[in-house]
Amino acid sequence: MASDFILGPDVYVNASVALGSPPEHVIRRVLGPNKKKTKTTAWILARIEAMLSNLDAFKPDAVARQMDTIRQFVEVVAEDLDHGPDAWVDALVGAAKACGAQRVITDHPDLADKTEVDGIEFLSSEAWLLEQTTPPPPPGA
């Protein structure tokens, strides 16, 4: 059974730098101990590495260590199409489809107004966390 979501590169990056933030909580819930490997694509990993490399807090050796850590918890799935670094919507929709997911968790500001693209739902990390912590309605409600 495929996971119903994938994480956008920004969620990994935000979680890498902000302890206690919603993306960090998402990462712990998704990638934490005793979890099945989360699926991702080479494009997502490349974006994570590029974004971390642009942060002053991450020197090249720290980027390499962080990427090694992330790779321990993910399974890279091949995708049929190549996407440029700025093709977030197409790349994330393609990644979700390649991974068998129906949703993308992302806090990228350019995607905040997206709700669904080509059958793939986009939602923020905060919305996903709220969804995960909200109990289901009682039977018959």
Summary of the structure (lengths in Angstrom):
residues: 141
radius of gyration: 15.1
end to end distance: 28.6
largest distance: 55.3
contacts: 398
relative contact order: 0.20
helix: 48%
strand: 13%
